[in-house]
């Protein structure tokens, strides 16, 4: 359950669940960039919150 930040590459913090439970959607936060994102079961992700200074092009 690891995810690296798409902006800075830092390992993100996993916010939900337990390793015992298989989640369909996992929630992560980068404490460096303040980006929050969701990863889906197919491996794709969507950014749900980020600072205006950190918007990815």
PyMOL Python script that loads the backbone (N, CA, C, O; Angstrom):
from pymol import cmd

cmd.read_pdbstr("""\
ATOM      1  N   UNK A   1       0.820  -1.186   0.000  1.00  0.00           N
ATOM      2  CA  UNK A   1       0.000   0.000   0.000  1.00  0.00           C
ATOM      3  C   UNK A   1       0.865   1.252   0.000  1.00  0.00           C
ATOM      4  O   UNK A   1       0.755   2.081   0.903  1.00  0.00           O
ATOM      5  N   UNK A   2       1.705   1.392  -0.981  1.00  0.00           N
ATOM      6  CA  UNK A   2       2.539   2.581  -1.040  1.00  0.00           C
ATOM      7  C   UNK A   2       2.224   3.361  -2.300  1.00  0.00           C
ATOM      8  O   UNK A   2       1.831   2.800  -3.323  1.00  0.00           O
ATOM      9  N   UNK A   3       2.403   4.647  -2.203  1.00  0.00           N
ATOM     10  CA  UNK A   3       2.159   5.540  -3.333  1.00  0.00           C
ATOM     11  C   UNK A   3       3.136   6.681  -3.215  1.00  0.00           C
ATOM     12  O   UNK A   3       3.282   7.265  -2.140  1.00  0.00           O
ATOM     13  N   UNK A   4       3.810   7.011  -4.301  1.00  0.00           N
ATOM     14  CA  UNK A   4       4.700   8.167  -4.310  1.00  0.00           C
ATOM     15  C   UNK A   4       3.956   9.362  -4.876  1.00  0.00           C
ATOM     16  O   UNK A   4       3.138   9.223  -5.785  1.00  0.00           O
ATOM     17  N   UNK A   5       4.242  10.522  -4.340  1.00  0.00           N
ATOM     18  CA  UNK A   5       3.601  11.762  -4.765  1.00  0.00           C
ATOM     19  C   UNK A   5       3.945  12.049  -6.227  1.00  0.00           C
ATOM     20  O   UNK A   5       5.118  12.016  -6.598  1.00  0.00           O
ATOM     21  N   UNK A   6       2.932  12.334  -7.068  1.00  0.00           N
ATOM     22  CA  UNK A   6       3.210  12.645  -8.465  1.00  0.00           C
ATOM     23  C   UNK A   6       3.923  13.982  -8.654  1.00  0.00           C
ATOM     24  O   UNK A   6       4.483  14.229  -9.722  1.00  0.00           O
ATOM     25  N   UNK A   7       3.915  14.849  -7.644  1.00  0.00           N
ATOM     26  CA  UNK A   7       4.554  16.157  -7.761  1.00  0.00           C
ATOM     27  C   UNK A   7       6.016  16.135  -7.318  1.00  0.00           C
ATOM     28  O   UNK A   7       6.883  16.671  -8.008  1.00  0.00           O
ATOM     29  N   UNK A   8       6.292  15.512  -6.159  1.00  0.00           N
ATOM     30  CA  UNK A   8       7.653  15.586  -5.608  1.00  0.00           C
ATOM     31  C   UNK A   8       8.325  14.235  -5.443  1.00  0.00           C
ATOM     32  O   UNK A   8       9.531  14.182  -5.205  1.00  0.00           O
ATOM     33  N   UNK A   9       7.583  13.140  -5.561  1.00  0.00           N
ATOM     34  CA  UNK A   9       8.166  11.812  -5.461  1.00  0.00           C
ATOM     35  C   UNK A   9       8.279  11.262  -4.055  1.00  0.00           C
ATOM     36  O   UNK A   9       8.717  10.126  -3.873  1.00  0.00           O
ATOM     37  N   UNK A  10       7.894  12.042  -3.053  1.00  0.00           N
ATOM     38  CA  UNK A  10       7.945  11.596  -1.664  1.00  0.00           C
ATOM     39  C   UNK A  10       6.896  10.518  -1.424  1.00  0.00           C
ATOM     40  O   UNK A  10       5.820  10.559  -2.021  1.00  0.00           O
ATOM     41  N   UNK A  11       7.200   9.551  -0.552  1.00  0.00           N
ATOM     42  CA  UNK A  11       6.220   8.539  -0.208  1.00  0.00           C
ATOM     43  C   UNK A  11       5.048   9.190   0.514  1.00  0.00           C
ATOM     44  O   UNK A  11       5.241   9.949   1.464  1.00  0.00           O
ATOM     45  N   UNK A  12       3.843   8.894   0.066  1.00  0.00           N
ATOM     46  CA  UNK A  12       2.646   9.507   0.623  1.00  0.00           C
ATOM     47  C   UNK A  12       2.146   8.714   1.824  1.00  0.00           C
ATOM     48  O   UNK A  12       2.485   7.543   1.990  1.00  0.00           O
ATOM     49  N   UNK A  13       1.336   9.362   2.659  1.00  0.00           N
ATOM     50  CA  UNK A  13       0.751   8.741   3.838  1.00  0.00           C
ATOM     51  C   UNK A  13      -0.571   8.100   3.448  1.00  0.00           C
ATOM     52  O   UNK A  13      -1.420   8.745   2.832  1.00  0.00           O
ATOM     53  N   UNK A  14      -0.747   6.833   3.805  1.00  0.00           N
ATOM     54  CA  UNK A  14      -1.990   6.107   3.532  1.00  0.00           C
ATOM     55  C   UNK A  14      -2.981   6.460   4.632  1.00  0.00           C
ATOM     56  O   UNK A  14      -2.700   6.231   5.808  1.00  0.00           O
ATOM     57  N   UNK A  15      -4.142   7.018   4.270  1.00  0.00           N
ATOM     58  CA  UNK A  15      -5.072   7.569   5.254  1.00  0.00           C
ATOM     59  C   UNK A  15      -6.175   6.618   5.695  1.00  0.00           C
ATOM     60  O   UNK A  15      -6.742   6.811   6.770  1.00  0.00           O
ATOM     61  N   UNK A  16      -6.497   5.608   4.912  1.00  0.00           N
ATOM     62  CA  UNK A  16      -7.668   4.815   5.266  1.00  0.00           C
ATOM     63  C   UNK A  16      -7.344   3.348   5.474  1.00  0.00           C
ATOM     64  O   UNK A  16      -6.332   2.829   5.003  1.00  0.00           O
ATOM     65  N   UNK A  17      -8.238   2.707   6.191  1.00  0.00           N
ATOM     66  CA  UNK A  17      -8.266   1.260   6.245  1.00  0.00           C
ATOM     67  C   UNK A  17      -7.191   0.595   7.061  1.00  0.00           C
ATOM     68  O   UNK A  17      -6.467   1.205   7.848  1.00  0.00           O
ATOM     69  N   UNK A  18      -7.137  -0.682   6.824  1.00  0.00           N
ATOM     70  CA  UNK A  18      -6.219  -1.577   7.498  1.00  0.00           C
ATOM     71  C   UNK A  18      -5.650  -2.506   6.446  1.00  0.00           C
ATOM     72  O   UNK A  18      -6.298  -2.746   5.427  1.00  0.00           O
ATOM     73  N   UNK A  19      -4.479  -3.026   6.659  1.00  0.00           N
ATOM     74  CA  UNK A  19      -3.878  -3.953   5.704  1.00  0.00           C
ATOM     75  C   UNK A  19      -4.738  -5.205   5.570  1.00  0.00           C
ATOM     76  O   UNK A  19      -4.715  -5.864   4.530  1.00  0.00           O
ATOM     77  N   UNK A  20      -5.493  -5.538   6.608  1.00  0.00           N
ATOM     78  CA  UNK A  20      -6.345  -6.724   6.603  1.00  0.00           C
ATOM     79  C   UNK A  20      -7.489  -6.583   5.597  1.00  0.00           C
ATOM     80  O   UNK A  20      -7.906  -7.576   5.000  1.00  0.00           O
ATOM     81  N   UNK A  21      -7.995  -5.380   5.401  1.00  0.00           N
ATOM     82  CA  UNK A  21      -9.128  -5.154   4.518  1.00  0.00           C
ATOM     83  C   UNK A  21      -8.655  -4.721   3.137  1.00  0.00           C
ATOM     84  O   UNK A  21      -7.790  -3.853   3.015  1.00  0.00           O
ATOM     85  N   UNK A  22      -9.222  -5.325   2.098  1.00  0.00           N
ATOM     86  CA  UNK A  22      -8.894  -4.953   0.722  1.00  0.00           C
ATOM     87  C   UNK A  22      -9.856  -3.858   0.294  1.00  0.00           C
ATOM     88  O   UNK A  22     -11.040  -4.110   0.070  1.00  0.00           O
ATOM     89  N   UNK A  23      -9.337  -2.639   0.183  1.00  0.00           N
ATOM     90  CA  UNK A  23     -10.162  -1.478  -0.153  1.00  0.00           C
ATOM     91  C   UNK A  23     -10.219  -1.289  -1.667  1.00  0.00           C
ATOM     92  O   UNK A  23      -9.223  -1.518  -2.353  1.00  0.00           O
ATOM     93  N   UNK A  24     -11.346  -0.884  -2.186  1.00  0.00           N
ATOM     94  CA  UNK A  24     -11.474  -0.545  -3.601  1.00  0.00           C
ATOM     95  C   UNK A  24     -10.816   0.798  -3.908  1.00  0.00           C
ATOM     96  O   UNK A  24     -10.205   0.976  -4.962  1.00  0.00           O
ATOM     97  N   UNK A  25     -10.946   1.733  -2.979  1.00  0.00           N
ATOM     98  CA  UNK A  25     -10.353   3.068  -3.134  1.00  0.00           C
ATOM     99  C   UNK A  25      -9.469   3.334  -1.921  1.00  0.00           C
ATOM    100  O   UNK A  25      -9.896   3.161  -0.780  1.00  0.00           O
ATOM    101  N   UNK A  26      -8.235   3.755  -2.179  1.00  0.00           N
ATOM    102  CA  UNK A  26      -7.318   4.110  -1.107  1.00  0.00           C
ATOM    103  C   UNK A  26      -7.071   5.611  -1.151  1.00  0.00           C
ATOM    104  O   UNK A  26      -6.996   6.210  -2.223  1.00  0.00           O
ATOM    105  N   UNK A  27      -6.946   6.208   0.026  1.00  0.00           N
ATOM    106  CA  UNK A  27      -6.771   7.644   0.156  1.00  0.00           C
ATOM    107  C   UNK A  27      -5.369   7.935   0.666  1.00  0.00           C
ATOM    108  O   UNK A  27      -4.924   7.333   1.644  1.00  0.00           O
ATOM    109  N   UNK A  28      -4.667   8.857   0.006  1.00  0.00           N
ATOM    110  CA  UNK A  28      -3.297   9.199   0.360  1.00  0.00           C
ATOM    111  C   UNK A  28      -3.145  10.706   0.497  1.00  0.00           C
ATOM    112  O   UNK A  28      -3.913  11.484  -0.069  1.00  0.00           O
ATOM    113  N   UNK A  29      -2.122  11.097   1.272  1.00  0.00           N
ATOM    114  CA  UNK A  29      -1.785  12.508   1.423  1.00  0.00           C
ATOM    115  C   UNK A  29      -0.269  12.654   1.415  1.00  0.00           C
ATOM    116  O   UNK A  29       0.440  11.871   2.046  1.00  0.00           O
ATOM    117  N   UNK A  30       0.223  13.657   0.700  1.00  0.00           N
ATOM    118  CA  UNK A  30       1.642  13.997   0.726  1.00  0.00           C
ATOM    119  C   UNK A  30       1.818  15.121   1.733  1.00  0.00           C
ATOM    120  O   UNK A  30       1.282  16.212   1.541  1.00  0.00           O
ATOM    121  N   UNK A  31       2.548  14.873   2.781  1.00  0.00           N
ATOM    122  CA  UNK A  31       2.753  15.904   3.805  1.00  0.00           C
ATOM    123  C   UNK A  31       3.757  16.950   3.358  1.00  0.00           C
ATOM    124  O   UNK A  31       3.874  18.004   3.983  1.00  0.00           O
ATOM    125  N   UNK A  32       4.474  16.674   2.296  1.00  0.00           N
ATOM    126  CA  UNK A  32       5.427  17.642   1.755  1.00  0.00           C
ATOM    127  C   UNK A  32       4.703  18.668   0.884  1.00  0.00           C
ATOM    128  O   UNK A  32       4.883  19.872   1.067  1.00  0.00           O
ATOM    129  N   UNK A  33       3.878  18.195  -0.071  1.00  0.00           N
ATOM    130  CA  UNK A  33       3.190  19.075  -1.031  1.00  0.00           C
ATOM    131  C   UNK A  33       1.755  19.406  -0.634  1.00  0.00           C
ATOM    132  O   UNK A  33       1.138  20.286  -1.234  1.00  0.00           O
ATOM    133  N   UNK A  34       1.219  18.720   0.361  1.00  0.00           N
ATOM    134  CA  UNK A  34      -0.178  18.887   0.796  1.00  0.00           C
ATOM    135  C   UNK A  34      -1.173  18.424  -0.274  1.00  0.00           C
ATOM    136  O   UNK A  34      -2.303  18.911  -0.317  1.00  0.00           O
ATOM    137  N   UNK A  35      -0.763  17.494  -1.130  1.00  0.00           N
ATOM    138  CA  UNK A  35      -1.662  16.934  -2.141  1.00  0.00           C
ATOM    139  C   UNK A  35      -2.389  15.748  -1.528  1.00  0.00           C
ATOM    140  O   UNK A  35      -1.786  14.944  -0.817  1.00  0.00           O
ATOM    141  N   UNK A  36      -3.677  15.638  -1.800  1.00  0.00           N
ATOM    142  CA  UNK A  36      -4.453  14.464  -1.416  1.00  0.00           C
ATOM    143  C   UNK A  36      -4.956  13.811  -2.688  1.00  0.00           C
ATOM    144  O   UNK A  36      -5.375  14.495  -3.622  1.00  0.00           O
ATOM    145  N   UNK A  37      -4.916  12.472  -2.725  1.00  0.00           N
ATOM    146  CA  UNK A  37      -5.421  11.776  -3.904  1.00  0.00           C
ATOM    147  C   UNK A  37      -6.028  10.447  -3.534  1.00  0.00           C
ATOM    148  O   UNK A  37      -5.784   9.908  -2.454  1.00  0.00           O
ATOM    149  N   UNK A  38      -6.825   9.927  -4.450  1.00  0.00           N
ATOM    150  CA  UNK A  38      -7.460   8.622  -4.311  1.00  0.00           C
ATOM    151  C   UNK A  38      -6.885   7.704  -5.371  1.00  0.00           C
ATOM    152  O   UNK A  38      -6.730   8.105  -6.525  1.00  0.00           O
ATOM    153  N   UNK A  39      -6.566   6.466  -4.989  1.00  0.00           N
ATOM    154  CA  UNK A  39      -6.175   5.476  -5.984  1.00  0.00           C
ATOM    155  C   UNK A  39      -7.319   4.490  -6.137  1.00  0.00           C
ATOM    156  O   UNK A  39      -7.946   4.092  -5.154  1.00  0.00           O
ATOM    157  N   UNK A  40      -7.584   4.102  -7.363  1.00  0.00           N
ATOM    158  CA  UNK A  40      -8.666   3.171  -7.660  1.00  0.00           C
ATOM    159  C   UNK A  40      -8.110   1.766  -7.811  1.00  0.00           C
ATOM    160  O   UNK A  40      -6.895   1.587  -7.902  1.00  0.00           O
ATOM    161  N   UNK A  41      -8.982   0.769  -7.839  1.00  0.00           N
ATOM    162  CA  UNK A  41      -8.552  -0.626  -7.883  1.00  0.00           C
ATOM    163  C   UNK A  41      -7.788  -0.968  -9.155  1.00  0.00           C
ATOM    164  O   UNK A  41      -7.022  -1.931  -9.156  1.00  0.00           O
ATOM    165  N   UNK A  42      -7.968  -0.213 -10.239  1.00  0.00           N
ATOM    166  CA  UNK A  42      -7.246  -0.487 -11.486  1.00  0.00           C
ATOM    167  C   UNK A  42      -5.863   0.160 -11.531  1.00  0.00           C
ATOM    168  O   UNK A  42      -5.164   0.052 -12.538  1.00  0.00           O
ATOM    169  N   UNK A  43      -5.460   0.833 -10.447  1.00  0.00           N
ATOM    170  CA  UNK A  43      -4.141   1.449 -10.377  1.00  0.00           C
ATOM    171  C   UNK A  43      -4.112   2.912 -10.769  1.00  0.00           C
ATOM    172  O   UNK A  43      -3.089   3.573 -10.586  1.00  0.00           O
ATOM    173  N   UNK A  44      -5.206   3.439 -11.304  1.00  0.00           N
ATOM    174  CA  UNK A  44      -5.253   4.852 -11.666  1.00  0.00           C
ATOM    175  C   UNK A  44      -5.500   5.681 -10.399  1.00  0.00           C
ATOM    176  O   UNK A  44      -5.873   5.145  -9.356  1.00  0.00           O
ATOM    177  N   UNK A  45      -5.288   6.983 -10.509  1.00  0.00           N
ATOM    178  CA  UNK A  45      -5.517   7.857  -9.358  1.00  0.00           C
ATOM    179  C   UNK A  45      -6.120   9.170  -9.811  1.00  0.00           C
ATOM    180  O   UNK A  45      -6.030   9.551 -10.978  1.00  0.00           O
ATOM    181  N   UNK A  46      -6.741   9.857  -8.853  1.00  0.00           N
ATOM    182  CA  UNK A  46      -7.262  11.195  -9.095  1.00  0.00           C
ATOM    183  C   UNK A  46      -6.882  12.081  -7.927  1.00  0.00           C
ATOM    184  O   UNK A  46      -7.018  11.690  -6.768  1.00  0.00           O
ATOM    185  N   UNK A  47      -6.402  13.285  -8.240  1.00  0.00           N
ATOM    186  CA  UNK A  47      -6.033  14.249  -7.208  1.00  0.00           C
ATOM    187  C   UNK A  47      -7.303  14.933  -6.739  1.00  0.00           C
ATOM    188  O   UNK A  47      -8.060  15.470  -7.547  1.00  0.00           O
ATOM    189  N   UNK A  48      -7.538  14.915  -5.431  1.00  0.00           N
ATOM    190  CA  UNK A  48      -8.764  15.484  -4.881  1.00  0.00           C
ATOM    191  C   UNK A  48      -8.535  16.852  -4.249  1.00  0.00           C
ATOM    192  O   UNK A  48      -9.474  17.637  -4.121  1.00  0.00           O
ATOM    193  N   UNK A  49      -7.291  17.147  -3.852  1.00  0.00           N
ATOM    194  CA  UNK A  49      -7.012  18.446  -3.242  1.00  0.00           C
ATOM    195  C   UNK A  49      -5.528  18.739  -3.384  1.00  0.00           C
ATOM    196  O   UNK A  49      -4.694  17.860  -3.169  1.00  0.00           O
ATOM    197  N   UNK A  50      -5.196  19.974  -3.748  1.00  0.00           N
ATOM    198  CA  UNK A  50      -3.802  20.393  -3.770  1.00  0.00           C
ATOM    199  C   UNK A  50      -3.731  21.902  -3.676  1.00  0.00           C
ATOM    200  O   UNK A  50      -4.668  22.614  -4.036  1.00  0.00           O
ATOM    201  N   UNK A  51      -2.589  22.375  -3.180  1.00  0.00           N
ATOM    202  CA  UNK A  51      -2.374  23.810  -3.088  1.00  0.00           C
ATOM    203  C   UNK A  51      -2.299  24.412  -4.485  1.00  0.00           C
ATOM    204  O   UNK A  51      -1.879  23.740  -5.426  1.00  0.00           O
ATOM    205  N   UNK A  52      -2.696  25.655  -4.627  1.00  0.00           N
ATOM    206  CA  UNK A  52      -2.662  26.308  -5.932  1.00  0.00           C
ATOM    207  C   UNK A  52      -1.246  26.412  -6.480  1.00  0.00           C
ATOM    208  O   UNK A  52      -1.049  26.443  -7.695  1.00  0.00           O
ATOM    209  N   UNK A  53      -0.260  26.466  -5.589  1.00  0.00           N
ATOM    210  CA  UNK A  53       1.137  26.532  -6.032  1.00  0.00           C
ATOM    211  C   UNK A  53       1.625  25.199  -6.580  1.00  0.00           C
ATOM    212  O   UNK A  53       2.634  25.159  -7.284  1.00  0.00           O
ATOM    213  N   UNK A  54       0.932  24.107  -6.273  1.00  0.00           N
ATOM    214  CA  UNK A  54       1.380  22.767  -6.637  1.00  0.00           C
ATOM    215  C   UNK A  54       0.604  22.156  -7.794  1.00  0.00           C
ATOM    216  O   UNK A  54       0.736  20.957  -8.039  1.00  0.00           O
ATOM    217  N   UNK A  55      -0.201  22.930  -8.515  1.00  0.00           N
ATOM    218  CA  UNK A  55      -1.027  22.393  -9.594  1.00  0.00           C
ATOM    219  C   UNK A  55      -0.138  21.831 -10.690  1.00  0.00           C
ATOM    220  O   UNK A  55       0.749  22.514 -11.201  1.00  0.00           O
ATOM    221  N   UNK A  56      -0.390  20.561 -11.047  1.00  0.00           N
ATOM    222  CA  UNK A  56       0.396  19.885 -12.078  1.00  0.00           C
ATOM    223  C   UNK A  56      -0.130  20.239 -13.455  1.00  0.00           C
ATOM    224  O   UNK A  56      -1.341  20.285 -13.667  1.00  0.00           O
ATOM    225  N   UNK A  57       0.748  20.483 -14.365  1.00  0.00           N
ATOM    226  CA  UNK A  57       0.356  20.815 -15.751  1.00  0.00           C
ATOM    227  C   UNK A  57       0.059  19.544 -16.522  1.00  0.00           C
ATOM    228  O   UNK A  57      -0.287  19.605 -17.702  1.00  0.00           O
TER     229      UNK A  57
END
""", "prot")
cmd.dss("prot")
cmd.show_as("cartoon", "prot")
cmd.util.cbc("prot")
cmd.orient("prot")
